[in-house]
Amino acid sequence: MTSDLALGIAPSPQWVRLPVAGHDDARTWARSTMDELAERSARAGFDIDRRVLRKDLRARLEDSRRRDPVDAFLLYPEGFDTALATLELDLIHPDSMVPVITLDWLAKTFSADDFGPPQISFTDLPIGRAVRIRQNFAAADPPPGGSGILLETLTYGVLPTGTPCALMLLVSWTFPGISAQMEETAHAIAQTLTVEHGGGASRAATTGIHGRAEKSARNT
């Protein structure tokens, strides 16, 4: 059954897993994780602002929980008190409106043209065929007299071999000048994706990612 599928992923240790599906108090989790990351940075010779780190952890956990992904991670290299990137995973299964999920449907549903047409291509991953969607959005409303923040994203929509479900991997970042590095990182992480029987996390085919391209099966 598709509802028995579980997702697997193996990012590097610099990615911190968010308790998006747990009942951890965001404030308590942020405080304990702050201590771990600050100590890790200290061992590498960096003195970071613990207060900024704690606030960043809490805010990003609360933000990710609003999207309700199956799994999520934040990228904190040593010496950084704010996350460089966010990674979120979702599992989408067919429903009555979308009985067969295709790569073309994923490309249409999870893309938009906020800052020009998205870059869409198709590729093979170890677990199956995938669509790769590179696109940008406005991350926040611009302040008076200032410019907004650019949210850069890379999405992989994967059709794992042997299941009718789709696996969505989204990596997003706002830090300028790291696009090439993040694209390489996302590609490497996508190679580690697995789908196995035995879990219970799935999502209806009408789900959108990051509130973008939320075109449901009813109006595609």
C-alpha positions as CSV (number, residue, x, y, z in Angstrom):
1,M,0.0,0.0,0.0
2,T,1.3,3.5,-0.8
3,S,0.4,4.6,2.8
4,D,3.1,2.2,4.1
5,L,6.0,4.0,2.3
6,A,8.8,5.6,4.3
7,L,11.3,8.1,3.0
8,G,15.1,7.9,3.5
9,I,17.7,10.5,3.0
10,A,21.4,10.9,3.9
11,P,22.6,14.5,4.0
12,S,25.9,15.5,5.5
13,P,26.3,16.1,9.3
14,Q,26.1,19.8,8.7
15,W,22.4,19.4,8.1
16,V,20.3,19.6,11.3
17,R,17.1,17.6,11.3
18,L,14.0,19.5,12.3
19,P,11.4,17.8,14.5
20,V,8.6,18.8,12.1
21,A,6.4,15.8,12.9
22,G,7.2,15.6,16.6
23,H,5.7,17.3,19.6
24,D,9.0,19.0,20.7
25,D,8.5,22.5,22.0
26,A,10.1,24.8,19.5
27,R,11.7,26.9,22.2
28,T,13.2,24.0,24.1
29,W,14.4,22.3,21.0
30,A,16.0,25.5,19.7
31,R,17.9,26.0,23.0
32,S,19.3,22.5,23.1
33,T,20.2,22.5,19.4
34,M,21.8,25.9,19.8
35,D,24.2,24.4,22.5
36,E,25.1,21.5,20.2
37,L,25.8,23.7,17.2
38,A,27.7,26.4,19.2
39,E,29.9,23.7,20.7
40,R,30.6,22.2,17.3
41,S,31.6,25.6,15.9
42,A,33.8,26.3,19.0
43,R,35.7,23.1,18.3
44,A,36.3,24.4,14.8
45,G,37.6,27.7,16.2
46,F,34.5,29.8,15.6
47,D,32.7,31.9,18.2
48,I,29.1,32.4,17.1
49,D,26.2,34.4,18.5
50,R,24.2,31.9,20.5
51,R,21.2,34.2,20.8
52,V,21.0,34.8,17.0
53,L,21.4,31.0,16.5
54,R,18.6,30.1,18.9
55,K,16.2,32.6,17.4
56,D,17.0,31.4,13.9
57,L,16.5,27.7,14.8
58,R,13.1,28.4,16.5
59,A,11.8,30.6,13.6
60,R,12.8,28.1,11.0
61,L,11.3,25.2,12.8
62,E,8.0,27.1,13.2
63,D,8.1,28.1,9.6
64,S,8.7,24.6,8.3
65,R,6.0,23.2,10.5
66,R,3.5,25.5,8.8
67,R,4.2,23.7,5.5
68,D,3.9,20.3,7.3
69,P,6.6,18.3,5.3
70,V,7.3,14.7,6.0
71,D,10.9,15.6,6.9
72,A,13.1,18.7,7.0
73,F,16.7,19.8,7.6
74,L,18.6,23.0,8.0
75,L,22.2,23.6,6.8
76,Y,24.5,25.1,9.5
77,P,28.2,25.0,8.6
78,E,30.6,25.6,11.4
79,G,30.8,29.3,12.2
80,F,27.3,30.2,11.0
81,D,24.6,31.4,13.4
82,T,21.9,31.4,10.6
83,A,21.0,28.5,8.4
84,L,22.4,28.7,4.8
85,A,19.6,26.5,3.4
86,T,16.5,24.5,4.1
87,L,15.7,21.0,2.8
88,E,12.2,19.6,2.9
89,L,10.8,16.2,1.8
90,D,7.3,15.2,1.0
91,L,5.6,12.0,-0.4
92,I,2.7,12.5,-2.7
93,H,0.3,9.7,-3.6
94,P,-2.3,9.5,-6.3
95,D,-5.9,10.4,-5.5
96,S,-9.2,10.4,-7.4
97,M,-8.3,13.6,-9.2
98,V,-4.8,12.5,-10.2
99,P,-4.9,8.7,-10.5
100,V,-1.5,8.6,-12.2
101,I,1.2,11.0,-11.2
102,T,3.6,11.9,-14.0
103,L,6.7,13.9,-14.3
104,D,4.9,16.4,-16.5
105,W,2.2,16.8,-13.9
106,L,4.9,17.4,-11.2
107,A,6.6,20.0,-13.4
108,K,3.4,21.8,-14.1
109,T,2.1,21.7,-10.5
110,F,5.3,22.6,-8.7
111,S,6.6,25.4,-10.9
112,A,5.8,29.1,-11.3
113,D,7.3,32.0,-13.2
114,D,7.7,34.7,-10.4
115,F,11.1,35.6,-11.8
116,G,11.0,34.4,-15.3
117,P,10.3,30.9,-16.5
118,P,11.6,28.0,-14.3
119,Q,14.5,25.9,-15.6
120,I,12.9,22.4,-16.0
121,S,14.9,19.3,-17.0
122,F,14.5,15.5,-16.6
123,T,17.1,13.2,-15.1
124,D,17.6,9.7,-13.7
125,L,18.2,9.2,-9.9
126,P,19.1,5.8,-8.3
127,I,15.4,5.4,-7.2
128,G,13.8,6.4,-10.5
129,R,13.1,9.1,-13.0
130,A,12.9,12.7,-11.8
131,V,12.0,16.2,-12.9
132,R,14.4,19.0,-11.8
133,I,12.9,22.4,-11.3
134,R,15.2,25.4,-10.6
135,Q,13.3,28.6,-9.9
136,N,13.3,31.8,-7.7
137,F,10.6,33.5,-5.6
138,A,10.3,36.6,-3.4
139,A,11.1,35.4,0.1
140,A,9.6,38.4,1.9
141,D,7.9,41.7,1.2
142,P,10.5,44.4,0.5
143,P,11.0,47.0,3.3
144,P,10.1,50.6,2.5
145,G,12.7,52.0,0.1
146,G,14.5,48.7,-0.1
147,S,14.5,45.5,-2.1
148,G,13.0,42.2,-1.2
149,I,14.9,39.0,-0.4
150,L,15.3,36.5,-3.2
151,L,14.4,32.9,-2.4
152,E,16.3,30.5,-4.6
153,T,14.9,26.9,-4.9
154,L,15.8,23.6,-6.5
155,T,13.1,20.9,-6.5
156,Y,13.4,17.3,-7.5
157,G,10.1,15.5,-8.2
158,V,10.9,11.8,-8.3
159,L,8.8,8.8,-9.4
160,P,10.4,5.9,-7.4
161,T,10.5,2.7,-9.3
162,G,7.9,0.2,-8.1
163,T,5.5,2.7,-6.5
164,P,2.8,5.1,-7.9
165,C,3.8,7.8,-5.5
166,A,6.0,10.8,-6.0
167,L,8.8,12.0,-3.8
168,M,9.5,15.7,-3.6
169,L,12.8,17.1,-2.5
170,L,13.0,20.9,-2.1
171,V,16.2,22.8,-1.2
172,S,15.9,26.6,-0.8
173,W,18.3,29.3,0.2
174,T,18.4,33.2,0.4
175,F,22.2,33.6,0.9
176,P,23.6,35.3,-2.2
177,G,26.4,33.8,-4.3
178,I,26.0,30.1,-3.3
179,S,23.7,28.9,-6.1
180,A,26.2,26.7,-7.8
181,Q,27.3,25.1,-4.5
182,M,23.7,24.5,-3.4
183,E,22.8,23.0,-6.7
184,E,25.7,20.6,-6.4
185,T,24.7,19.8,-2.8
186,A,21.1,19.2,-3.7
187,H,22.1,16.9,-6.6
188,A,24.3,14.9,-4.2
189,I,21.6,14.6,-1.6
190,A,19.1,13.5,-4.3
191,Q,21.3,10.5,-5.0
192,T,20.8,9.3,-1.5
193,L,17.0,9.2,-1.6
194,T,15.3,6.0,-0.8
195,V,11.6,4.9,-0.5
196,E,10.9,1.7,1.5
197,H,7.8,0.0,2.8
198,G,7.0,0.3,6.5
199,G,6.3,4.0,7.1
200,G,3.1,5.9,7.2
201,A,3.9,9.4,5.8
202,S,2.2,10.4,2.6
203,R,0.6,13.3,1.1
204,A,-2.4,13.8,-1.3
205,A,-1.6,14.6,-4.9
206,T,-3.0,18.1,-4.5
207,T,-0.2,19.2,-2.1
208,G,2.0,22.2,-3.1
209,I,5.5,23.0,-1.8
210,H,6.5,26.2,0.0
211,G,3.1,27.7,-0.8
212,R,4.2,28.0,-4.4
213,A,2.4,26.6,-7.5
214,E,-0.3,25.3,-5.3
215,K,-2.3,24.1,-8.3
216,S,-4.5,21.3,-7.1
217,A,-5.6,18.3,-9.2
218,R,-9.0,19.9,-9.5
219,N,-7.7,22.7,-11.7
220,T,-4.7,21.3,-13.5
